[in-house]
Amino acid sequence: MIVIMKHDASEQNVNDIMARLTELGLRGHRSQGEERTIIGVVGIKPGFPELRDKLEMMSGVEDVIPVTKPYKLSNRDFHPFSSTVKVGGVTIGGNEVVVMAGPCAVETEKQLIDTALFVHSAGASILRGGAFKPSTSPYSFRGLGKEGLIFLARAREETGMPVVTEVLSPEDVDLVAEYADILQVGARNMQNFPLLDAVGKINKPVMLKRGLSATVQEWLLAADYILDQGNSQLILCERGIRTFETATRNTMDISSIPLIHKLSHLPVIADPSHGSGKWYLVTPLALASVAAGADGVMIEVHPDPDNALKDGPQSLTFENFALLMKKMDPVINIMGRKLAHQAANK
């Protein structure tokens, strides 16, 4: 349920509610708006039918509303104000559209830095690159590990761009957090609950990708695992889902972008590279995602896709990435937004 405080409720009124919830073995999550405070209540168990009446009688309370959806902390009812995540000089959410770009996998220091310098010059504001790579096949390239993280940190020094990279296990969270600015939880790990708990306990932004066959509700419940551990710096990423279609790697669910904005306060990024698996579909899907309201896109870029160690068929060349950025400008403008790269460099 959510507790809506009156416009003139005092700080003491809010503290009294929080204290009362703690006494009952519940947790209150405060959401502060410009005009009023809302407290989300989680942990309610059978046996608390009188809780609503008790809270309504407390000073400063305007209304108490039950929330029927199973996801709570990611729910817009709990947190009516759209959240933003700030990393470096970049804001994810709000009025800016963020472009995250870079190779699927870090292969060499030169490959990474050459790519980082180019995508930054073309308008990207966050560098993506995999140091640890989950693979369907055990014989595929699985990343450079810590050496890849070191290369990502050097690329950040060269460009000034924050870094997003994937973490695969709870044991690696501290290591990856030492080098990365945003920790990515990949599609295969969306329901790796120990990993969700672990990234929920760190003080760094997390990007949670939608699972290969996950419903939107399952995705938001996974987000609640992270939020419930205290980490509110959470970004969602739509990366396509598995359907009966075989012409593409996945089916890019663009409808999930406006749906997430309706159901949740969290910012959402689109990944058309994994969403299609075809480089020639990346640009139209990226443009469609921005038009649908995505807070950013994640694009795989490689200096030589034909010889990439990972996901070459869905990676853009430097030339094609530059063309994408030129096409994206008018779409961003039509949506009344601005490119985060431009905002960060003013």
N, C-alpha and C positions, 0 to 999 in steps of 0.2 A: 504494500500500500504506500501511498504518498501523503505526506502532511504538508498542506499549503498554509504558510504563515500569513498573517495579515500584513498590510502595507506598513503599519506602524509598529509591528512586533519588535521588541527590543532584543538585543544580543543575549540578555539573560533569559528571555523567553525561549530562544532557540537552544541555549545551553541546557535549560531545564528539560526540554524534549529529548535531547541527546542523552542526558543523564538517566532519564526515565527508561529509555530504550535499553541502555546498558544494564540497568537493574533487572530488566526482564529477559536478559540474555539475547537481545536482538542487536542489530547494527543499524546505525543511521548514517546515511550518506548525504551530505549537505550540497545543495546546488544553489549558488548565489546568483540571482539575476539583478538587473538594474532596479527593479521595483519591489521585488519580493524574494523571499527565501523558500525553497522547497526542500523537504527532507524525505529521502527515499528510505523505506524501512524494509530490511531483508532479514531472513532467518525466522519468519513466522511459522509456527507449527500448530497443529490441531490443539485446541485448548485455549486459544486466545480470541474467542468470539467477542469478548467484551473489550478488546483492545481499542477498537475504533471509537467506542463511546468514551473510554477513558481519555484518549488523546484529544478528542473534540472538546472536552471540558477544560483542558489546560489553557492557560493564559497565552494570548497571541495567536491561537490557532483559528484559521478561517474555515478550513475544510479538511476532511480526511477521506481519501478516495482509494478504493481497492484497485489493484492492478491485476488483471487476469492473465496477461501474457506471461509465459514461464521465464523469459529473460527479463531481468529487472534493471540492472545498472546501465546496460546499453540502451535501455528503453527511453524514448523521447518523453514519455509520461513522467519518468523519474527525473529527467534532466531536459527540460523544454528548450534550453538554449543550446544552439549548435556549438560543439566543442572545436577548438583549434589546437594544433600541436606545433610548438615552436622548436626548431632545431637549427643552431647556427643563426644565420640571418634570414632563415626561411620560415614562413608560416604555412602550415598545411591545413586547409580549411579556410573558411571566410571568403574573401573576395579574390584570392589569388589561386591560380592554377599552376601546380608544380609539375615539372618534368624530371623524372628520375631516369637516368640513362647510363648505359655501360655494358660491358660484356656479361653474358650469362655466367661464365667462369673466368676467374683470374688465371691466366696461363703463364705469363711472364711479366716482369716489371715493365718492360718496354711496351708490350701490348696494352697493358692497363693504362699507363700514363699517357701514351699516344691517344688512346680512346678518350680518356678523361679530359685532356686538353681540348680535343675537338668538340665533344658534346657540350662542354662548358662554353666554348666560343659560339656555338650554335644556339644556346639558350637554355640548356639544362641547368638545374640548380642543385641537384642531388646526384651523387655517383652511386650506381648500383654495381655489384660484382660479387660473385660467389667464391668464397674461400673453402667452404665445406659444401659439397654438392651431393644431395640425395639422388640416387639413380635407380630406375626400375631394374636395370641390368647390373649385376655385380662386376661386369667387365667394362663398364663405361668409366670415363674419367670422373673421379670423385673429389677433385679439388686439391689445392696445395696446402690446405690447413693453415697453421699458424703463419707460414711464409706468405701465404696469400693475404692474410690480415695485415702483415707488415707492409706489403706492397700497397694495399688500400690506404693505409695511414700515410704513406709517402705521396700517393696521388692526391690525398686531401691537402697535404702541405703545398703541392704544386698548384692546385686550382682553387683552394679555399672552399671547395664543395664538401658538405657533410656526406657521410658514407652510410649506406644501408647494405647489410649483408645478412645471410641466413645463419641461424643457430639451430643445430640438430638435436642436441640433448641437454638436459639440465646441467650435466657436468661441465659443459662448455660455455655456459652463460657468462660466467665471470670473465673468461678469456676473451670471448667475442665482444663483451661490453667494454673491455679495456681498449679496443681498437676502433669499434664502430660507434656511430652516432645514433643509428636506428637498428634495432635487432628485428630481423624478419623471422616469423614463424611460417614455414612453408605449408603448402596445401596438404602434403602427406602427414604433417604434424598438427593439423588443426585440432584434432582431438587427442593429442598427446598431453594428457592432463597434468602430469608432473612437470612437463616443460612449460605449460601455460602458467602454472603456479610459480615456477622459478622466474620467468620473465616478468610476472606480476609483482615481484618483490624488488626489482631493480629500479633505480631512478633514471631511466633512459626511455625514450620513445620506443614503442613496439609496433610493428606492422604485421597484422594477422591476415594471412591469405585464406580465402574460402577453400574448403576441402573439395577434392575431386568430384564427389557426388553429394555434397552437403546441401541441405535445404538452407534457406535464409535463417530460419529459426535456429537450426543447429549451429550455424555460423555465429549468431548473436549470443547464443548460450556459451559458446567457446570464448567469446569476448568477455562475458561476465566472469569467467574464471580469472582472467587477468585483472579486470577492474576490481574484483572482490579482494584481491591481495593488496590493493592500494595504489596501483599504477594507473593513473588516469590519462597518461600520454599514449593513447591507443589510436591506431589508424587501421582501417579495414582495406582489403585489396581484393577486388573481383578479378579472377584470373581464368574464368571459363570453367565449365563443368562437363563431366562425361555424360554423353547422351548416345542415342543409337547412331548418330551421324559419324561416318568414317572419312568424309572428304576433308575434314579439318581435325587437328589434334584434339581440340575441345570445342564446345559450343560457347561462345562469348555471350554471357547473360547480361546484356546492357540494361535490361529492365530492372535488374537488381540495384542499379545505381540510384534512380529516383525512389525506388522502394525503400532502400536503406535510409535515405534522407527523410523519408516520411516516418519510418519506424524508430530510427535511432538518431542520436545527436552526434555520432562519431563521423569523422571525415572518411571518405572512401576514394581509393585510388583504383584505376583500371589498368590491367596488364594485358594488352591485346597481343603481345608476343606469345605468351602461353595460351591466351584465349583462342588463338587460331592455329599456331604452329606453322604458319605460312607468311613469309616476309612481305609478300605483296598484299596481304590482308591487314597488315599492322596499321598502315596509315589510315585507311577508311574506318577501321574500328576505333582507332585513337580519336579521330575527329568526331565520330558518333558518340563516343563516351563523354567527351567534353561537352557536346551539345546536350547530352542527357543529364549533365550536372556534376560529372566527376570532379573531384578536387585536385586531380592530377592524373598523370599516366606514367607507367613504368615501361620503358622501351629497351630492348636488347640491341646493342650496337657492337659491331666487331670490324676491325680493319680488313679482315679477310674471311668472310663467313664460310666460303667453300672449304677452308682448312681449319675451321674452329674445332676445338676439342669437345665442345658441348653446344647443342642447339643451333648449329649453323643455319639450318633451313628457315628459322624464324628470326634471324638477326638481320638488322639493317646495315648496309654499308654506310660509310661516312656521308657519301653523296645523298643516299636515300633518306638519312636522318635529317640532313639539312633541308631537303625538300619537305619533309613532314613538318618541320618547325615553321617553314614559310606558310604552309597551308593552315597550320593551327592558329596563327595570329588572328585572322578575320573571324574564326569561330569563337575564339576567346572574347574578342571584342563584341561580337553579336550577343554573347551571353552576359555582357556588362561586367566582365571580369578583366583581370590583367595577369600577365605572365609573372610568376614569382621571381624569375631571374631578373627581370627588369626592375621589379620593386626592390629586390635585395641590392641591386647595384646603383640605385639612385643616390 
